Amino acid sequence: MIPVTTFGRRTVAVFGLGRSGLSAARALLAGGAAVAAWDDSEARRKEAKVAGIPLLDLTEADWSGFAALVLSPGVPLTHPEPHWVVKLAHGAGVEVIGDVELFCRERARRSRHAPFVAITGTNGKSTTTALIAHLLRSDRRDVAVGGNLGTPILDLEPPAGSRFHVIELSSFQIDLTPSLRPTVGVLLNIAPDHLDRHGSIENYAAIKERVVRNAEQCCVSADDEYCRAIIERCRQRGFVHVFSTREDFEEGYHIAEGRIRCDDARHRWAEELADISGIGSLRGLHNAQNALAAVCVLGALRNAFAKAARSRWSKPDIALSRRWFESEDDYARRFARRFTQRLMGRRPAPPNDAARRRVALQAALASFRGLPHRMEEIGRLGRVLFINDSKATNVDSAAKALSSFPGDIFWIAGGRPKGGGIAALAPSFPRIAKAYLIGEAAAPFAAELDGKVAFELSGTLAVACAAAARDASRSEGREPVVLLSPACASYDQFGNFEERGEAFRRLVSEIPGVEMNRPD
């Protein structure tokens, strides 16, 4: 836990008592603050009471006594309209913040140079966050990973000079974090999502941009128009690390035939860093983007540490790596050598440890197992591969999953639609051997597929799984794929995408002859 001392001896209102809300309340209490917690849900209030969290009905509270309102990211801040608790806070002049803001303030107080990597994007956040953490741990770093991914940020170990905090951030969390200033900010992509909570794609993109706007180093994808506009604004403020999966992209971090390269036209050098073409957990263009982002972050961290060493004559409070990150003395020697070579008009020699870094990076990437429910290879039935991509709750994610296979896809799709239909998936229709439609989206999806893709109205996941496995087993293709990539939310039939994915795993495991992969 990170005790939040920045509100010591003051009273803080906490609204929303899910995981992050309970975590924030505990951290505030541990740091010496008084807490007044509330939730619209009686069940959550009872849970908080059992956990020893002080409760106060905020509809009847004296708001003049509160130093801040810590709001759960699931509670509407602005759209479709501010929640009643937000209106009360604004009316009393009380700042509204989230648990990530508490972390940022505590980091500034405890160890302001502690390495902090913040990752956001419409898709790929969790996988990229997990991959960055995996690469750093492979380099024997002390890593705390969480945020929107799994562990609430205030339940992690406190910021320290040698500890890397690798944090996934949703747009809701960013909107509640005014002092966000990570060591490295990462923006993966922007596509329409959560517009009911942000009002417009422009507002949504502006919120996402905050992750890189005040970062010491920023890593931004050049694969969509919103991110490209953000890159130009970042360049006006300074240097930006750019990555892209586009075939015509030949600057920064890019990929060609599965090989990750970094090209720096300004300094006239290029380097091949890794080959992900044979790594199953990084299959598909979207995972290539995730891998590019993670490798880009390593370069950005090197730059951040080098800049810190250059700007502080005393030893930095950051523990630098022996493999991927230079020590301060190594950096000072290299900097002096390059400075001398620049004066003499000679190009600097490449670092002699580049090959060693490539070997280490390749091994670390190859050992990454991926995350559950995200293009997860869960089993095989002879030639048939079963893929659990239950996390694909929108069309953009499903498009990336469908494009990851050359064809012979037996696609399970549907659930509660998010609007907009599946017309954007038309380029992938030729890859689909047959679709099996479930949930509330079955009928509208069928209307869009009619005459273009063979389909059946399965209704439930159990029916769809059995039918897809049967048909895929009869296929003559080299590697037929039964792909659960719903392009929909799960709430019509399941509590969340994890529950849907686990149900799919169980159904596949019950098919006679299936060899299941053991999850981590």
C-alpha positions in Angstrom: 0.0 0.0 0.0 1.0 3.6 -0.6 0.0 5.7 2.5 -1.3 9.0 1.1 0.3 11.7 3.4 -0.5 14.7 1.2 -4.0 15.0 2.9 -2.8 14.2 6.4 -5.0 15.8 9.1 -7.6 16.9 6.6 -10.9 15.3 5.7 -11.4 13.8 2.3 -14.7 12.6 0.8 -14.5 9.3 -1.2 -17.3 8.3 -3.5 -17.5 5.0 -5.3 -16.5 2.0 -3.1 -15.4 -0.5 -5.7 -11.8 -1.7 -5.7 -10.1 1.6 -6.5 -12.4 3.5 -4.0 -11.7 1.1 -1.1 -8.0 1.3 -2.0 -8.0 5.1 -1.9 -9.9 5.2 1.4 -7.4 2.8 3.0 -4.5 4.7 1.7 -5.8 8.0 2.9 -6.5 6.6 6.3 -3.0 5.1 6.5 -1.6 8.6 5.6 -3.4 10.3 8.5 -6.4 11.7 6.7 -10.0 11.5 7.9 -12.3 9.8 5.4 -16.0 10.2 4.7 -16.9 7.5 2.2 -20.2 6.8 0.4 -21.6 4.8 -2.5 -25.0 4.7 -4.2 -24.9 0.9 -3.7 -26.0 -0.3 -0.3 -24.1 -3.6 -0.8 -20.9 -1.7 -1.4 -21.5 0.5 1.7 -21.9 -2.7 3.8 -18.7 -4.1 2.3 -16.8 -0.9 3.2 -18.2 -0.8 6.7 -17.0 -4.4 7.3 -13.6 -3.2 6.0 -13.5 -0.5 8.6 -14.0 2.4 6.2 -15.9 5.4 7.8 -19.2 6.1 6.1 -21.0 9.4 5.7 -24.1 10.1 3.6 -22.6 12.8 1.3 -26.1 14.1 0.4 -26.3 15.4 4.0 -22.6 16.3 4.6 -21.1 19.7 5.2 -19.0 20.1 2.1 -17.1 23.1 3.5 -15.1 20.6 5.6 -13.8 18.5 2.8 -10.3 19.1 1.3 -11.1 17.0 -1.8 -13.5 14.5 -3.4 -11.8 11.3 -4.5 -14.1 9.9 -7.2 -14.3 6.4 -8.6 -13.4 6.4 -12.3 -16.7 4.6 -13.0 -18.8 7.6 -11.8 -19.7 10.2 -14.5 -17.6 13.4 -14.2 -19.0 15.4 -17.1 -21.2 13.3 -19.4 -24.0 12.4 -20.0 -24.2 14.7 -16.9 -22.2 15.1 -13.8 -23.1 12.7 -11.0 -24.9 14.3 -8.1 -21.8 14.0 -5.9 -19.8 15.9 -8.5 -22.3 18.7 -8.6 -22.2 19.0 -4.8 -18.4 19.1 -4.9 -18.3 21.8 -7.6 -20.9 23.8 -5.8 -18.7 23.8 -2.7 -15.5 24.6 -4.5 -14.0 21.2 -3.6 -11.6 19.7 -6.1 -12.5 16.4 -7.7 -9.7 13.9 -8.2 -9.0 10.2 -8.5 -6.7 7.6 -7.0 -4.1 8.1 -9.7 -3.9 11.8 -8.7 -3.2 10.7 -5.1 -0.4 8.6 -6.4 1.1 11.4 -8.5 1.1 13.8 -5.5 2.6 11.2 -3.2 5.3 10.4 -5.8 6.1 14.1 -6.1 6.5 14.2 -2.3 8.4 11.0 -1.8 10.6 10.5 -4.9 9.8 12.8 -7.8 12.3 11.1 -10.1 11.0 7.6 -9.4 10.4 5.9 -12.8 6.7 6.1 -13.8 5.5 4.7 -17.1 1.8 5.6 -17.9 0.1 3.8 -20.8 -3.2 4.6 -22.4 -5.0 4.1 -25.7 -8.4 2.8 -26.9 -7.1 -0.7 -27.4 -4.0 -2.7 -26.3 -3.4 -0.9 -23.0 -3.4 -4.0 -20.8 -1.2 -6.1 -23.1 1.3 -3.3 -23.6 1.4 -2.6 -19.8 2.0 -6.2 -19.1 4.6 -6.5 -21.8 6.5 -3.4 -20.5 6.5 -4.8 -17.0 7.6 -8.2 -18.3 10.6 -6.7 -20.2 11.7 -4.7 -17.2 11.4 -7.7 -14.9 13.4 -9.7 -17.4 16.1 -7.1 -16.8 15.9 -7.7 -13.1 14.1 -4.5 -12.3 11.8 -3.9 -9.3 8.4 -3.4 -11.1 5.0 -2.4 -9.7 2.3 -2.9 -12.3 -1.4 -2.0 -12.0 -3.9 0.9 -12.4 -6.7 0.1 -14.8 -5.0 -3.3 -15.1 -5.7 -5.4 -12.1 -4.2 -4.0 -8.9 -5.4 -0.5 -7.9 -2.5 1.9 -8.0 -2.5 2.8 -4.3 -2.3 -0.9 -3.4 1.1 -1.1 -5.0 4.5 -0.6 -3.3 5.4 3.1 -2.8 7.4 5.1 -5.3 11.1 4.8 -4.9 14.2 5.6 -7.0 14.8 2.0 -8.0 11.2 1.0 -8.5 9.4 1.2 -11.8 5.7 1.9 -11.7 4.1 0.7 -14.9 0.5 1.9 -14.9 -2.4 1.4 -17.3 -4.7 4.4 -17.4 -8.3 4.6 -18.7 -9.7 7.9 -20.0 -11.8 8.1 -16.9 -8.7 7.9 -14.7 -6.8 10.4 -16.7 -9.7 12.9 -16.5 -9.3 12.7 -12.7 -5.6 13.3 -12.7 -4.7 16.9 -13.3 -1.0 16.6 -12.2 -0.1 13.6 -14.3 3.6 13.9 -15.2 5.0 10.5 -15.9 8.6 9.7 -16.8 7.3 8.1 -20.0 3.8 8.6 -21.3 2.6 6.1 -23.9 -0.3 6.7 -26.3 -1.2 3.6 -28.4 -4.2 4.6 -30.5 -7.4 6.5 -30.5 -10.7 5.2 -31.9 -14.3 6.1 -30.9 -15.1 4.6 -27.5 -16.8 5.7 -24.3 -18.4 8.7 -26.1 -21.3 8.5 -23.8 -18.9 9.5 -21.0 -16.9 12.1 -22.9 -19.4 13.7 -25.2 -17.4 13.6 -28.4 -14.4 11.9 -30.0 -12.6 15.3 -29.8 -13.0 15.4 -26.0 -12.0 11.8 -25.7 -8.8 12.4 -27.7 -8.0 15.5 -25.7 -8.2 13.5 -22.5 -6.0 10.7 -23.9 -3.4 13.4 -24.9 -2.8 14.4 -21.3 -0.8 11.2 -20.8 2.0 12.5 -23.1 1.5 16.3 -22.8 3.4 16.7 -19.6 5.5 13.5 -19.7 9.3 13.8 -19.6 9.4 11.4 -22.6 6.5 10.6 -24.8 5.9 7.6 -27.0 3.1 8.0 -29.5 1.8 5.8 -32.3 1.5 7.3 -35.8 -1.2 4.8 -36.9 -4.3 7.0 -36.7 -5.2 10.6 -37.5 -5.8 11.6 -33.9 -2.4 10.3 -32.7 -0.6 11.9 -35.7 -2.1 15.3 -34.7 -0.9 14.7 -31.2 2.6 13.9 -32.4 2.8 17.2 -34.2 1.8 19.0 -31.0 4.4 17.0 -29.0 7.1 18.0 -31.5 6.4 21.6 -30.9 7.2 21.1 -27.3 10.2 18.9 -27.8 11.3 15.4 -28.9 8.7 12.6 -29.3 9.4 8.9 -29.8 7.2 7.7 -32.6 6.2 4.1 -33.5 4.1 2.7 -36.2 3.0 -0.6 -37.8 2.4 1.1 -41.2 4.4 -0.5 -44.0 5.4 2.8 -45.5 6.6 4.2 -42.1 10.4 4.3 -42.0 11.3 6.5 -39.0 11.3 5.9 -35.3 10.2 2.5 -34.2 8.6 0.4 -37.0 8.2 -3.1 -38.1 8.9 -4.9 -41.4 8.2 -8.7 -41.9 8.0 -9.2 -38.1 11.3 -7.4 -37.4 11.3 -4.4 -35.1 13.6 -1.6 -36.2 14.5 1.8 -35.0 15.6 4.4 -37.6 16.9 7.8 -36.7 17.2 9.9 -39.8 18.4 12.9 -37.8 21.5 11.1 -36.5 21.8 8.8 -39.6 21.6 5.5 -37.9 19.3 2.4 -37.9 19.2 -0.7 -35.9 17.2 -3.9 -35.9 16.1 -4.7 -32.4 14.0 -7.8 -32.4 12.1 -10.3 -34.4 8.5 -11.1 -33.2 7.4 -13.1 -36.3 7.5 -16.4 -34.5 6.1 -15.3 -31.1 2.5 -16.6 -30.8 1.6 -14.3 -27.9 2.4 -11.3 -30.2 0.5 -12.6 -33.2 -1.3 -9.9 -35.3 -0.8 -6.3 -36.3 -2.3 -5.0 -33.0 0.2 -7.1 -31.0 3.0 -5.8 -33.2 1.9 -2.3 -32.2 2.0 -3.4 -28.5 5.5 -4.8 -29.0 6.6 -1.7 -30.8 5.3 0.5 -28.0 7.0 -1.6 -25.3 10.4 -1.5 -27.1 9.9 2.2 -27.7 9.4 2.7 -23.9 12.8 1.1 -23.3 14.4 3.6 -25.6 12.5 6.4 -23.9 13.6 5.3 -20.5 17.2 5.3 -21.6 16.8 8.8 -22.8 15.1 9.9 -19.6 17.9 8.4 -17.5 20.6 9.9 -19.7 19.0 13.3 -19.4 18.8 12.9 -15.7 22.4 12.0 -15.5 23.4 14.9 -17.7 21.3 17.5 -15.8 22.2 16.4 -12.2 25.9 16.4 -11.3 25.2 14.2 -8.3 24.3 10.5 -8.7 20.7 10.1 -9.8 18.2 8.4 -7.5 17.3 6.0 -10.3 18.9 2.6 -10.3 20.1 2.1 -13.9 20.3 -1.3 -15.6 23.4 -3.2 -16.4 21.9 -4.6 -19.7 19.4 -2.1 -21.2 20.2 1.1 -19.3 23.6 2.6 -18.9 25.1 3.5 -15.6 25.8 7.2 -15.0 29.6 6.7 -15.4 29.1 4.8 -18.6 26.8 7.6 -19.9 29.3 10.3 -18.9 32.1 8.5 -20.8 29.9 8.0 -23.8 28.7 11.6 -23.8 32.2 12.9 -23.5 33.4 10.6 -26.4 30.5 11.7 -28.6 31.0 15.4 -27.8 34.7 15.1 -28.8 33.8 13.2 -32.0 31.2 15.8 -32.9 33.8 18.5 -32.5 36.2 16.5 -34.8 33.4 15.9 -37.3 33.4 12.1 -37.0 30.3 9.9 -36.5 30.2 8.1 -33.2 30.9 4.4 -33.2 27.9 2.2 -32.3 27.8 1.1 -28.7 29.6 -2.2 -28.3 26.8 -3.7 -26.2 24.1 -3.4 -28.8 24.3 -7.1 -29.8 24.0 -8.1 -26.2 21.0 -5.9 -25.7 19.3 -7.4 -28.8 19.8 -10.9 -27.5 18.3 -10.0 -24.1 15.4 -8.2 -25.6 14.6 -11.1 -28.0 14.6 -13.6 -25.2 12.4 -11.4 -23.1 9.8 -10.9 -25.9 9.8 -14.6 -26.6 9.0 -15.5 -23.0 6.0 -13.2 -22.8 2.8 -15.3 -22.4 0.2 -12.6 -23.0 -2.9 -11.9 -21.0 -6.0 -13.9 -20.6 -8.9 -13.1 -22.9 -6.7 -11.2 -25.3 -5.9 -13.2 -28.4 -5.2 -16.0 -26.0 -4.4 -19.4 -27.6 -6.3 -21.7 -25.2 -6.2 -25.1 -27.0 -6.1 -27.3 -30.1 -8.2 -30.0 -31.6 -5.9 -31.5 -34.2 -5.3 -28.7 -36.7 -8.0 -26.5 -35.2 -6.7 -23.6 -33.0 -9.1 -22.0 -30.4 -8.5 -18.3 -29.6 -10.1 -16.5 -26.7 -10.3 -12.8 -27.5 -13.2 -12.0 -25.2 -11.7 -8.7 -24.4 -12.5 -7.5 -28.0 -15.6 -5.6 -26.9 -15.6 -3.2 -29.8 -15.3 -3.4 -33.6 -11.8 -2.0 -33.7 -10.5 -4.8 -31.5 -12.3 -7.5 -33.5 -10.9 -6.1 -36.7 -7.4 -6.6 -35.4 -8.1 -10.1 -34.3 -9.7 -11.1 -37.7 -6.7 -9.6 -39.5 -4.3 -11.8 -37.5 -5.2 -14.9 -39.5 -5.0 -15.5 -43.2 -8.4 -17.1 -43.4 -10.5 -20.1 -42.4 -11.8 -18.3 -39.4 -14.9 -19.6 -37.6 -15.9 -16.5 -35.8 -18.0 -16.3 -32.7 -19.4 -12.7 -32.4 -22.1 -10.8 -30.6 -23.3 -9.7 -27.2 -24.6 -6.3 -26.3 -23.7 -4.0 -29.3 -22.0 -0.6 -28.7 -23.5 1.0 -31.8 -22.2 1.5 -35.3 -22.6 -2.0 -36.5 -19.9 -4.1 -38.1 -19.5 -2.5 -41.5 -16.0 -1.6 -40.6 -15.1 -5.3 -40.6 -16.0 -5.7 -44.3 -12.3 -6.0 -45.4 -12.0 -9.1 -43.1 -15.2 -10.8 -44.4 -13.3 -12.9 -46.9 -11.2 -14.4 -44.1 -14.3 -15.7 -42.3 -15.5 -19.2 -43.2 -18.6 -18.8 -41.0 -19.9 -16.6 -38.2 -21.8 -17.8 -35.2 -23.9 -15.0 -33.7 -24.9 -14.7 -30.1 -26.7 -12.3 -27.8 -28.5 -9.1 -28.5 -26.4 -8.3 -31.5 -27.2 -11.5 -33.3 -30.0 -10.2 -35.5 -28.4 -6.9 -36.5 -25.1 -8.5 -37.2 -26.9 -11.1 -39.3 -28.5 -8.4 -41.4 -25.0 -6.9 -42.1 -23.5 -10.3 -42.9 -26.4 -11.5 -45.1 -25.1 -12.4 -48.6 -21.5 -11.7 -47.6 -20.5 -14.3 -45.0 -22.1 -17.6 -44.0 -23.6 -17.4 -40.6 -26.0 -19.0 -38.1 -27.9 -17.5 -35.3 -26.5 -19.5 -32.4 -28.0 -17.4 -29.6 -25.7 -18.6 -26.8 -22.0 -19.1 -26.5 -22.4 -22.8 -25.7 -24.3 -23.4 -29.0 -21.9 -21.2 -30.9 -18.8 -23.0 -29.5 -20.1 -26.5 -30.3 -21.1 -25.5 -33.9 -17.9 -23.7 -34.6 -15.7 -26.6 -33.3 -17.7 -29.0 -35.4 -17.4 -27.0 -38.6 -13.8 -26.1 -38.1 -12.9 -29.8 -37.6 -14.4 -30.5 -41.1 -12.4 -27.8 -42.7 -9.6 -28.7 -45.1 -7.6 -25.6 -44.2 -4.0 -25.9 -42.8 -5.0 -24.2 -39.5 -8.7 -23.5 -39.0 -9.3 -21.0 -36.2 -12.3 -20.9 -33.8 -12.1 -17.3 -32.8 -14.2 -15.7 -30.0 -13.8 -12.0 -30.8 -17.3 -10.6 -30.0 -17.0 -7.0 -31.1 -19.6 -6.4 -28.3 -19.9 -5.9 -24.6 -20.8 -9.0 -22.6 -23.5 -7.7 -20.2 -26.5 -9.2 -21.9 -25.4 -12.8 -21.0 -22.3 -12.4 -18.7 -21.1 -10.2 -15.9 -18.0 -9.0 -17.8 -15.7 -10.0 -20.6 -13.6 -12.2 -18.2 -16.6 -14.3 -17.3 -17.4 -14.7 -21.0 -13.8 -15.7 -21.7 -13.8 -18.2 -18.9 -17.0 -19.7 -20.1 -15.5 -20.1 -23.6 -12.4 -21.8 -22.1 -14.6 -24.2 -20.1 -16.7 -25.0 -23.2 -13.6 -25.7 -25.3 -12.1 -27.9 -22.6 -15.2 -30.1 -22.7 -14.8 -30.9 -26.4 -13.6 -34.5 -26.7 -9.9 -34.6 -27.9 -9.0 -31.0 -27.2 -5.5 -30.3 -25.8 -5.8 -27.3 -23.6 -2.9 -24.8 -23.0 -2.3 -24.3 -19.3 -2.9 -20.7 -18.3 -0.2 -18.9 -16.3 
